[in-house]
């Protein structure tokens, strides 16, 4: 079975953030890291070369593939600040309605500007996603 390409490593989060060329995106990423550190109670770590993750959970698929991944994380992508909430957004409609301008994917939350969203709501959303998975092992059953 192939090894996961994106794994936790010892690269510097501060150095990664300092290398973000767009000053507004860098400032948003730095503020998001502070918000997520407060929401999770854990220090950030680099996962691969472009994801900042908080904590770890273990996953095991019915296929036998398994690995570790952060319950929540972020990446200052060119188009948007991307927050990863591994639990996804089912059951969070009320929070998302109060968040402010955003887009979602299966487990991605895309924000154009951090200043445009409600920080208390974002902190709650990040905290819920983190607490649901941090330190757990998630196993999928065969279909």
C-alpha positions in Angstrom: 0.0 0.0 0.0 1.3 3.5 -0.9 2.5 5.7 1.8 0.6 9.0 2.5 2.3 12.0 0.8 1.0 14.5 3.3 2.3 13.7 6.8 3.1 15.7 9.9 6.7 17.0 9.8 9.1 19.3 11.7 9.0 22.2 9.2 8.5 25.6 10.9 4.9 26.9 10.8 6.3 30.5 11.3 8.7 30.1 8.4 5.9 28.8 6.2 3.6 31.7 7.1 6.5 34.2 6.6 6.9 32.9 3.0 3.3 33.7 2.0 3.9 36.4 -0.6 0.5 38.2 -0.4 0.6 40.3 2.7 -3.2 40.2 3.2 -3.3 36.4 2.9 -0.3 36.1 5.2 -2.0 38.3 7.9 -5.2 36.3 7.5 -3.3 33.0 7.9 -1.5 34.2 10.9 -4.7 35.4 12.5 -6.4 32.1 11.6 -3.6 30.1 13.2 -4.0 32.1 16.4 -7.8 31.6 16.4 -7.4 27.8 15.7 -4.7 27.5 18.4 -7.2 29.0 20.9 -10.1 26.9 19.7 -8.2 23.6 19.8 -5.8 24.2 22.7 -2.9 22.6 20.7 0.0 24.1 18.9 0.0 24.0 15.1 2.3 21.7 13.1 3.1 21.5 9.4 1.6 18.6 7.4 3.3 18.3 4.0 4.5 21.5 2.6 1.4 23.6 2.7 -1.0 22.5 5.4 -1.0 23.7 9.0 -2.7 21.1 11.2 -3.9 21.0 14.7 -3.9 17.7 16.6 -4.1 14.2 15.1 -6.7 11.5 14.5 -6.1 8.0 13.0 -8.3 6.8 10.1 -8.7 3.2 8.9 -10.7 2.5 5.7 -12.5 -0.8 5.0 -10.0 -1.2 2.1 -7.2 -1.5 4.7 -5.7 1.9 4.0 -4.9 3.9 7.1 -3.0 6.9 8.4 -3.0 10.0 10.5 -4.5 13.4 9.7 -5.3 16.6 11.6 -8.9 17.1 12.8 -8.6 20.7 11.7 -6.1 22.6 9.6 -5.6 25.4 7.2 -3.7 26.5 4.1 -3.3 30.1 2.8 -4.2 29.2 -0.8 -4.0 31.8 -3.6 -7.7 32.0 -4.2 -8.9 31.7 -0.6 -7.9 30.9 3.0 -8.8 27.2 3.2 -9.8 25.7 6.5 -10.0 21.9 6.7 -12.7 20.6 9.1 -12.3 16.8 8.8 -15.8 16.1 10.2 -17.4 18.1 7.4 -20.3 20.5 7.8 -23.4 18.2 8.3 -25.4 19.5 11.2 -23.7 22.9 11.2 -26.2 24.8 9.1 -27.0 27.3 11.8 -23.4 28.1 12.4 -22.6 28.4 8.7 -25.6 30.7 8.3 -24.1 33.1 10.9 -20.5 32.8 9.7 -20.5 35.3 6.9 -19.3 35.0 3.3 -17.8 31.6 2.6 -18.0 28.5 0.4 -17.7 24.9 1.5 -16.6 21.6 0.0 -16.9 18.3 1.6 -14.5 19.2 4.4 -13.1 22.5 3.2 -14.2 26.0 4.3 -13.1 28.7 1.8 -12.8 32.3 3.1 -11.8 35.2 0.9 -11.0 37.5 3.9 -11.0 36.6 7.6 -12.3 40.1 8.5 -15.6 39.3 6.7 -16.6 36.4 9.0 -17.7 36.2 12.5 -14.7 35.1 14.5 -16.8 33.7 17.4 -18.7 31.5 15.0 -15.5 30.4 13.3 -13.9 29.5 16.6 -17.0 27.4 17.6 -17.0 25.6 14.2 -13.2 24.8 14.5 -13.6 23.8 18.1 -16.5 21.4 17.4 -14.6 19.8 14.5 -11.5 19.4 16.6 -13.2 17.9 19.6 -15.1 15.4 17.5 -12.0 13.8 16.1 -8.9 14.7 18.2 -7.1 11.6 19.4 -9.7 9.2 18.0 -9.5 6.3 15.5 -12.1 6.4 12.8 -12.9 3.2 11.0 -15.1 2.8 8.0 -17.0 -0.4 7.5 -17.3 -2.3 4.3 -20.3 -1.5 2.2 
